[in-house]
Amino acid sequence: MNRFYHKYFISFCPILLLCVFTLFSILIHNRDTGSDSTALERIKRTGILRLITDNSINTCYYYNGQPTGFEYELAVAFADFLNVELDVVVPGWNNMFTSLEQGKGDFIAAGLVITRQGIEKVNFSIPYMTIRQHVIYHQKDPAPEKIEDLASLTLHVNRGTSYHQRLNAIKKSGIPLNYILYDNVSTEELIRMVHDKEIKYTIAANTIALMSQRYYPDIRIGIPIQEKESLAWAARKNDPEMLEQINKFFLYTVESGLMKKITDKYFSNIHYSDPFDLKKFHERIETRLPEYKPLIYKEAMQYGFDWKLIAAIVYQESQFDPDAISLNNVKGLMQVTSATAEEMGVSDRLEPSESIKAGIRYLNKMTKKFDYLEDDHERLLFSLASYNVGYGHVSDAVKIAEDLGLDSTKWQNLKKTLPLLSKPDYYIKARYGYTRGLESVQYVERILTYYDILKQKEFNENLIYPPDSRRL
């Protein structure tokens, strides 16, 4: 693994937001307002905000027939901020700027990098995240060690992207590059092509690369070819009112903590990318999972759980091995203790259907203990931690968070307090005593990774667009 692997950076930028806001405010006052009917006026009149985006794992995709994704969820919050409904327009990456200019949507939210070329076409908002471009290659192919090494490679990128523009800049600097351009081919698809050895090299942002490595474990993330860049939303050049609302919204998300909440939900665990473990997971969901999927699906449906979540837990517990026995003599597919099995009405922990029943019933019990949490995602994380380490230790971590003045309803704060239960200053005061809380945090992060892989696998195999979405 190369030396750059542990240096990936992702953050929203509250200081940068405030610094750049003044510059953008000056720029928009110099714009011609154009038509009397602005996007904001139309939005207020119709009650509909139209998002222009692209289908990808880091922007917007459909899961179980419902849209999800980082940019989509942020756009939903923007619609709520304006007190209107959100509509999604997906014209294809290379058509987004044209669709915005033609009034087919009100703004673009698609992981856009602020570039000089882009500034000529749109008004960019204040930034909300930083990324960095890296070379992506297959583990069996040689890795470039410096920018000059790119001259011996053939790179594949989508036309008009920041990757394309960066390669142009490198070529103009005197390094002879050979690259092939695609139209409306997503970065994730190019990464898949690298993984499947259809092509050898592409370029991707660190965020997309790390997320994609979960699904394509044979890819490697190579040298950076660009300094950090800022992501922003885009509004039409002659629409300063829309830009102003977007900027106000971003400042609100920073001040309210909403930006951090959504960013953490989608990106907090992307750094768990052990290629060897992920490759084993991909192999076993092909060789072992099919035997147990009907059982998992049936029991999960009975309690309202996504079967893919349960499958992720089963893999984490036993790697789909019904005879698995831990060092603590915990047995079976879902590694339930003898006491838990008895409590859940199960007599044979090694029998697959009984183990799955016991595990799901116990997870359901843990979930109900956190009914007071309004956020479904937070409730899930607390429940997973309780399944692993026990409700008592999680409640101790909640108490520590409260004592430290932290919001005890947020998983990000429990990630800080659970590990404290291995330190004497904390566990001697805790009701349930010592536990290796850091392992529980890592347990939850791994399950989220496996769960994301299963969801994305289903998305790739059964891409669904809702009937009312408009493909331009």
C-alpha positions as CSV (number, residue, x, y, z in Angstrom):
1,M,0.0,0.0,0.0
2,N,1.6,3.3,-1.0
3,R,2.5,6.1,1.3
4,F,-0.3,8.3,0.1
5,Y,-3.1,5.9,1.2
6,H,-3.5,7.3,4.8
7,K,-3.4,11.0,3.7
8,Y,-6.9,11.3,2.1
9,F,-8.7,14.3,3.3
10,I,-12.4,15.1,3.4
11,S,-14.1,17.9,5.3
12,F,-16.7,20.5,5.1
13,C,-15.1,24.0,5.3
14,P,-16.8,26.4,7.8
15,I,-13.8,28.8,7.8
16,L,-13.4,28.6,4.0
17,L,-17.2,29.2,3.7
18,L,-17.0,32.4,5.6
19,C,-13.9,33.6,3.9
20,V,-15.1,33.0,0.4
21,F,-18.6,34.3,1.0
22,T,-17.5,37.9,0.7
23,L,-15.7,37.3,-2.6
24,F,-18.8,35.6,-4.1
25,S,-21.1,38.3,-2.8
26,I,-19.0,40.9,-4.7
27,L,-19.1,38.8,-7.8
28,I,-22.8,38.3,-7.9
29,H,-23.6,42.0,-7.5
30,N,-21.7,42.5,-10.8
31,R,-23.9,40.0,-12.6
32,D,-26.7,41.0,-15.0
33,T,-29.9,39.8,-13.4
34,G,-31.4,38.9,-16.9
35,S,-35.0,37.8,-16.9
36,D,-37.6,39.4,-14.6
37,S,-38.7,35.9,-13.7
38,T,-36.0,34.3,-11.5
39,A,-35.7,30.7,-10.4
40,L,-36.6,31.7,-6.9
41,E,-39.8,33.4,-8.0
42,R,-40.8,30.3,-9.9
43,I,-39.9,28.0,-7.0
44,K,-42.1,30.0,-4.6
45,R,-44.9,30.1,-7.2
46,T,-44.8,26.3,-7.9
47,G,-43.6,25.0,-4.6
48,I,-41.0,22.9,-6.4
49,L,-37.2,23.1,-6.3
50,R,-35.5,21.3,-9.2
51,L,-32.2,19.6,-8.5
52,I,-29.9,18.8,-11.5
53,T,-27.6,16.0,-10.5
54,D,-26.0,12.8,-11.7
55,N,-26.5,9.2,-10.6
56,S,-23.5,8.1,-8.6
57,I,-22.6,6.7,-5.2
58,N,-21.5,10.1,-3.9
59,T,-24.3,12.2,-5.3
60,C,-27.8,10.6,-5.9
61,Y,-28.9,7.0,-6.6
62,Y,-32.1,5.0,-6.0
63,Y,-32.3,2.3,-3.4
64,N,-35.5,0.3,-2.9
65,G,-37.1,2.7,-5.3
66,Q,-36.2,5.7,-3.1
67,P,-33.6,8.4,-3.9
68,T,-30.6,8.6,-1.5
69,G,-27.1,9.8,-1.5
70,F,-25.0,12.7,-0.1
71,E,-25.9,15.4,-2.6
72,Y,-29.6,14.3,-2.7
73,E,-30.0,14.4,1.1
74,L,-28.3,17.8,1.2
75,A,-30.7,19.0,-1.5
76,V,-33.7,17.8,0.4
77,A,-32.5,19.9,3.3
78,F,-32.2,22.8,1.0
79,A,-35.8,22.3,-0.2
80,D,-36.9,22.2,3.5
81,F,-34.9,25.4,4.1
82,L,-37.0,27.0,1.3
83,N,-40.2,25.2,2.5
84,V,-40.8,23.6,-0.9
85,E,-40.7,20.1,-2.5
86,L,-37.7,18.7,-4.3
87,D,-37.8,17.3,-7.9
88,V,-34.8,15.5,-9.4
89,V,-33.5,16.0,-13.0
90,V,-30.8,13.7,-14.3
91,P,-29.7,14.8,-17.7
92,G,-26.3,13.0,-17.8
93,W,-23.0,14.5,-16.5
94,N,-22.0,16.2,-19.8
95,N,-25.5,17.8,-20.1
96,M,-25.8,19.3,-16.7
97,F,-24.6,22.9,-17.4
98,T,-26.7,23.0,-20.6
99,S,-29.8,21.9,-18.7
100,L,-29.2,24.6,-16.1
101,E,-28.7,27.3,-18.7
102,Q,-31.9,26.2,-20.5
103,G,-33.9,26.4,-17.2
104,K,-34.6,22.7,-17.0
105,G,-33.4,22.8,-13.4
106,D,-32.7,25.4,-10.7
107,F,-29.3,24.4,-9.4
108,I,-26.6,21.7,-9.8
109,A,-25.5,19.5,-6.9
110,A,-23.3,16.8,-8.2
111,G,-19.8,17.0,-6.6
112,L,-18.7,19.9,-8.9
113,V,-15.2,21.1,-8.5
114,I,-14.8,24.9,-8.7
115,T,-12.7,25.5,-11.9
116,R,-11.9,28.5,-14.1
117,Q,-13.7,26.9,-17.0
118,G,-16.8,26.3,-14.8
119,I,-16.8,29.9,-13.5
120,E,-17.3,31.0,-17.1
121,K,-20.5,29.0,-17.3
122,V,-22.1,29.2,-13.9
123,N,-22.1,30.9,-10.6
124,F,-20.5,28.6,-8.0
125,S,-21.7,28.7,-4.4
126,I,-19.4,28.9,-1.4
127,P,-17.5,25.6,-1.0
128,Y,-18.8,22.8,1.2
129,M,-16.1,20.1,0.9
130,T,-12.5,19.5,-0.3
131,I,-11.3,16.6,-2.4
132,R,-8.0,15.6,-4.2
133,Q,-7.5,13.8,-7.5
134,H,-5.6,10.5,-7.5
135,V,-4.5,7.9,-10.1
136,I,-6.6,4.7,-9.9
137,Y,-5.0,1.4,-11.0
138,H,-5.4,-2.3,-10.7
139,Q,-3.4,-4.0,-8.0
140,K,-1.6,-6.1,-10.6
141,D,-0.5,-3.2,-12.7
142,P,2.5,-0.9,-12.0
143,A,1.8,2.2,-9.9
144,P,3.1,5.5,-11.1
145,E,5.4,7.1,-8.5
146,K,5.4,10.7,-9.8
147,I,3.6,12.9,-12.2
148,E,6.2,12.3,-14.9
149,D,5.4,8.6,-14.9
150,L,1.9,9.4,-16.3
151,A,3.6,9.9,-19.7
152,S,4.0,6.2,-20.1
153,L,0.3,5.4,-19.3
154,T,-3.1,5.7,-21.1
155,L,-5.6,7.4,-18.8
156,H,-9.4,7.2,-19.2
157,V,-11.6,10.0,-17.9
158,N,-15.0,11.6,-18.6
159,R,-14.9,14.6,-20.9
160,G,-15.4,18.0,-19.4
161,T,-14.7,16.9,-15.8
162,S,-12.1,18.5,-13.5
163,Y,-10.0,15.3,-14.2
164,H,-10.0,16.1,-17.9
165,Q,-9.0,19.7,-17.2
166,R,-6.2,18.6,-14.8
167,L,-4.8,16.3,-17.5
168,N,-4.9,19.1,-20.0
169,A,-3.0,21.3,-17.6
170,I,-0.3,18.6,-17.0
171,K,0.0,18.2,-20.8
172,K,0.5,21.9,-21.2
173,S,3.2,21.9,-18.6
174,G,5.3,19.8,-21.0
175,I,4.6,16.2,-19.9
176,P,3.3,14.3,-22.9
177,L,0.1,12.5,-21.8
178,N,-2.1,10.0,-23.6
179,Y,-5.7,9.9,-22.5
180,I,-9.0,8.7,-23.8
181,L,-12.2,10.8,-23.2
182,Y,-15.7,9.4,-22.6
183,D,-19.1,11.1,-22.7
184,N,-21.5,10.6,-19.8
185,V,-19.5,7.8,-18.2
186,S,-19.4,8.1,-14.4
187,T,-16.2,8.0,-12.5
188,E,-17.5,4.9,-10.6
189,E,-18.0,3.1,-14.0
190,L,-14.4,3.9,-15.0
191,I,-13.2,2.6,-11.7
192,R,-15.2,-0.6,-12.3
193,M,-13.5,-0.9,-15.7
194,V,-10.1,-0.7,-14.0
195,H,-11.2,-3.3,-11.5
196,D,-12.4,-5.7,-14.2
197,K,-9.2,-5.0,-16.2
198,E,-11.1,-3.5,-19.2
199,I,-8.8,-0.4,-18.8
200,K,-5.7,0.2,-16.8
201,Y,-5.8,3.7,-15.3
202,T,-8.3,6.4,-14.5
203,I,-8.4,9.5,-12.2
204,A,-10.8,9.9,-9.3
205,A,-11.4,12.1,-6.3
206,N,-10.3,10.5,-3.0
207,T,-13.8,10.4,-1.7
208,I,-15.2,8.5,-4.7
209,A,-12.1,6.3,-4.8
210,L,-12.4,5.3,-1.2
211,M,-16.1,4.6,-1.5
212,S,-15.6,2.6,-4.7
213,Q,-12.8,0.5,-3.2
214,R,-15.5,-1.1,-1.0
215,Y,-17.2,-2.5,-4.1
216,Y,-14.0,-3.0,-6.2
217,P,-11.4,-4.3,-3.8
218,D,-8.7,-4.9,-6.5
219,I,-8.3,-1.3,-7.3
220,R,-5.6,0.8,-5.7
221,I,-5.5,4.5,-5.0
222,G,-2.2,6.0,-6.3
223,I,-0.4,9.3,-6.3
224,P,-2.3,12.6,-6.1
225,I,-2.1,14.6,-9.3
226,Q,-3.6,17.8,-8.0
227,E,-3.7,20.0,-4.9
228,K,-6.9,20.0,-2.8
229,E,-9.9,21.3,-4.7
230,S,-13.2,22.7,-3.5
231,L,-16.7,21.3,-4.3
232,A,-19.6,23.6,-4.7
233,W,-23.2,23.9,-6.0
234,A,-23.9,25.8,-9.2
235,A,-26.6,28.4,-10.1
236,R,-27.2,30.2,-13.4
237,K,-25.0,33.2,-14.0
238,N,-27.9,35.6,-14.4
239,D,-29.6,34.4,-11.1
240,P,-27.9,36.1,-8.1
241,E,-31.0,35.5,-5.9
242,M,-30.7,31.7,-6.3
243,L,-27.0,31.8,-5.5
244,E,-27.6,34.0,-2.4
245,Q,-30.2,31.4,-1.1
246,I,-27.7,28.5,-1.6
247,N,-25.0,30.4,0.2
248,K,-27.4,31.3,3.1
249,F,-28.3,27.6,3.2
250,F,-24.7,26.4,3.4
251,L,-24.0,28.9,6.2
252,Y,-27.1,27.6,8.0
253,T,-25.9,24.0,7.7
254,V,-22.6,24.8,9.2
255,E,-24.0,26.8,12.1
256,S,-26.7,24.2,12.9
257,G,-24.4,21.2,12.5
258,L,-26.5,19.8,9.7
259,M,-23.6,19.7,7.3
260,K,-21.5,17.7,9.7
261,K,-24.4,15.3,10.3
262,I,-25.0,14.5,6.6
263,T,-21.2,14.4,5.9
264,D,-20.6,12.0,8.8
265,K,-23.5,9.8,7.6
266,Y,-22.1,9.2,4.2
267,F,-18.3,9.6,4.6
268,S,-17.3,8.9,8.2
269,N,-16.5,5.2,7.6
270,I,-15.0,5.4,4.1
271,H,-11.5,5.1,5.5
272,Y,-12.2,1.5,6.4
273,S,-10.9,0.0,3.2
274,D,-8.9,-3.1,4.0
275,P,-8.7,-4.5,0.4
276,F,-8.0,-8.1,1.6
277,D,-11.0,-8.2,4.0
278,L,-13.2,-6.6,1.3
279,K,-12.1,-9.1,-1.3
280,K,-13.0,-11.9,1.0
281,F,-16.4,-10.4,1.7
282,H,-17.1,-10.1,-2.1
283,E,-16.1,-13.7,-2.5
284,R,-18.3,-15.0,0.3
285,I,-21.4,-13.1,-0.7
286,E,-21.1,-15.0,-3.9
287,T,-20.2,-18.4,-2.4
288,R,-21.8,-18.6,1.0
289,L,-24.6,-15.9,1.3
290,P,-26.9,-17.5,-1.3
291,E,-27.5,-20.5,1.0
292,Y,-28.7,-18.3,3.9
293,K,-30.3,-15.4,2.0
294,P,-33.8,-16.9,2.0
295,L,-33.7,-17.4,5.8
296,I,-32.2,-13.9,6.4
297,Y,-34.8,-12.3,4.1
298,K,-37.7,-14.1,5.8
299,E,-36.8,-13.2,9.3
300,A,-35.7,-9.7,8.5
301,M,-39.0,-8.9,6.8
302,Q,-40.9,-10.2,9.9
303,Y,-39.2,-7.5,12.1
304,G,-39.0,-4.7,9.5
305,F,-35.2,-4.9,8.9
306,D,-33.5,-4.6,5.6
307,W,-32.2,-8.1,4.8
308,K,-28.9,-6.6,3.6
309,L,-28.3,-5.1,7.0
310,I,-28.8,-8.5,8.6
311,A,-26.5,-10.1,6.1
312,A,-23.8,-7.6,6.9
313,I,-24.2,-8.5,10.6
314,V,-24.0,-12.2,9.9
315,Y,-20.8,-11.7,7.9
316,Q,-19.2,-9.6,10.6
317,E,-20.2,-12.2,13.2
318,S,-19.3,-15.4,11.4
319,Q,-18.4,-14.8,7.8
320,F,-21.5,-16.9,6.9
321,D,-20.0,-20.0,8.7
322,P,-22.8,-21.7,10.8
323,D,-20.2,-23.6,12.8
324,A,-18.3,-20.5,13.8
325,I,-17.3,-20.4,17.5
326,S,-15.6,-17.4,19.1
327,L,-12.9,-17.4,21.8
328,N,-15.7,-16.7,24.3
329,N,-17.7,-19.7,23.1
330,V,-20.2,-17.7,21.3
331,K,-21.6,-19.8,18.5
332,G,-23.4,-19.8,15.2
333,L,-24.1,-17.5,12.2
334,M,-25.1,-14.6,14.4
335,Q,-22.9,-15.5,17.4
336,V,-25.6,-15.3,20.0
337,T,-24.7,-16.3,23.6
338,S,-26.4,-19.2,25.3
339,A,-28.2,-16.8,27.6
340,T,-29.4,-14.7,24.7
341,A,-30.5,-17.8,22.8
342,E,-32.5,-19.0,25.7
343,E,-34.1,-15.5,26.2
344,M,-35.0,-15.4,22.5
345,G,-36.6,-18.9,22.6
346,V,-33.8,-20.7,20.7
347,S,-32.4,-24.0,21.8
348,D,-29.8,-24.8,19.1
349,R,-27.5,-21.9,18.3
350,L,-25.6,-23.8,15.6
351,E,-28.8,-24.4,13.5
352,P,-28.7,-21.6,10.9
353,S,-32.4,-20.7,11.0
354,E,-32.5,-20.7,14.8
355,S,-29.3,-18.6,15.0
356,I,-30.7,-16.0,12.5
357,K,-34.1,-15.9,14.4
358,A,-32.3,-15.3,17.7
359,G,-30.0,-12.7,16.3
360,I,-32.7,-10.7,14.6
361,R,-35.0,-10.9,17.6
362,Y,-32.2,-9.6,19.8
363,L,-31.4,-6.8,17.4
364,N,-35.1,-5.8,17.4
365,K,-35.0,-5.8,21.2
366,M,-32.0,-3.5,21.2
367,T,-33.6,-1.2,18.6
368,K,-36.7,-0.7,20.8
369,K,-34.5,0.4,23.6
370,F,-33.6,3.5,21.5
371,D,-37.1,4.4,20.4
372,Y,-36.5,7.8,22.0
373,L,-34.0,8.6,19.3
374,E,-35.8,10.5,16.5
375,D,-33.2,9.8,13.8
376,D,-33.6,6.3,12.3
377,H,-29.9,6.2,11.3
378,E,-28.7,7.1,14.8
379,R,-31.1,4.5,16.3
380,L,-29.5,1.9,14.0
381,L,-26.0,2.7,15.0
382,F,-26.8,2.6,18.7
383,S,-28.6,-0.7,18.2
384,L,-25.6,-2.3,16.4
385,A,-23.3,-1.2,19.1
386,S,-25.6,-2.7,21.7
387,Y,-25.8,-6.0,19.7
388,N,-22.0,-6.2,19.9
389,V,-21.1,-4.9,23.4
390,G,-24.4,-5.0,25.2
391,Y,-27.0,-2.4,26.0
392,G,-25.5,-1.7,29.5
393,H,-22.1,-0.6,28.1
394,V,-23.8,1.6,25.5
395,S,-25.9,3.2,28.2
396,D,-22.7,3.8,30.2
397,A,-21.2,5.6,27.1
398,V,-24.4,7.7,26.8
399,K,-24.0,8.7,30.5
400,I,-20.3,9.7,29.9
401,A,-21.3,11.8,26.9
402,E,-23.9,13.6,29.0
403,D,-21.3,14.2,31.8
404,L,-18.9,15.6,29.2
405,G,-21.5,18.0,27.9
406,L,-21.9,16.1,24.6
407,D,-25.1,15.4,22.7
408,S,-25.7,11.8,23.8
409,T,-28.2,11.2,21.0
410,K,-25.4,11.3,18.4
411,W,-23.3,8.4,17.3
412,Q,-20.4,10.6,16.5
413,N,-20.2,11.4,20.3
414,L,-20.6,7.8,21.3
415,K,-17.6,7.0,19.1
416,K,-15.7,9.2,21.5
417,T,-17.1,7.9,24.8
418,L,-17.3,4.1,24.1
419,P,-13.5,3.8,23.9
420,L,-13.2,5.6,27.3
421,L,-14.8,2.5,29.0
422,S,-11.4,0.8,28.7
423,K,-9.8,3.5,30.8
424,P,-9.8,3.2,34.6
425,D,-10.9,6.8,35.2
426,Y,-14.1,6.0,33.4
427,Y,-14.9,2.3,33.8
428,I,-14.6,2.2,37.6
429,K,-17.4,4.8,37.7
430,A,-19.5,3.1,35.1
431,R,-22.5,0.9,36.1
432,Y,-21.5,-2.0,33.8
433,G,-17.7,-1.6,34.2
434,Y,-14.9,-2.2,31.7
435,T,-15.3,-3.0,28.0
436,R,-13.2,-2.6,24.9
437,G,-15.4,0.1,23.5
438,L,-13.1,0.9,20.6
439,E,-13.7,-2.6,19.2
440,S,-17.5,-1.9,19.3
441,V,-17.0,1.3,17.3
442,Q,-15.0,-0.6,14.7
443,Y,-17.6,-3.3,14.7
444,V,-20.3,-0.8,13.7
445,E,-18.1,0.8,11.1
446,R,-17.4,-2.5,9.4
447,I,-21.0,-3.5,9.3
448,L,-21.9,-0.2,7.7
449,T,-19.3,-0.8,5.1
450,Y,-20.6,-4.3,4.3
451,Y,-24.1,-3.0,4.3
452,D,-23.2,-0.2,1.8
453,I,-21.5,-2.8,-0.4
454,L,-24.6,-5.0,-0.5
455,K,-26.8,-2.0,-1.2
456,Q,-24.6,-0.8,-4.0
457,K,-24.4,-4.3,-5.4
458,E,-28.2,-4.4,-5.7
459,F,-28.2,-0.9,-7.1
460,N,-25.7,-1.9,-9.8
461,E,-27.7,-5.0,-10.7
462,N,-31.2,-3.4,-10.6
463,L,-30.9,0.3,-11.4
464,I,-34.3,1.8,-10.7
465,Y,-35.6,5.3,-11.6
466,P,-38.9,6.4,-10.1
467,P,-41.7,7.0,-12.7
468,D,-41.8,10.7,-12.2
469,S,-38.0,11.4,-12.6
470,R,-37.1,13.1,-15.8
471,R,-34.4,11.8,-18.0
472,L,-33.6,14.7,-20.3
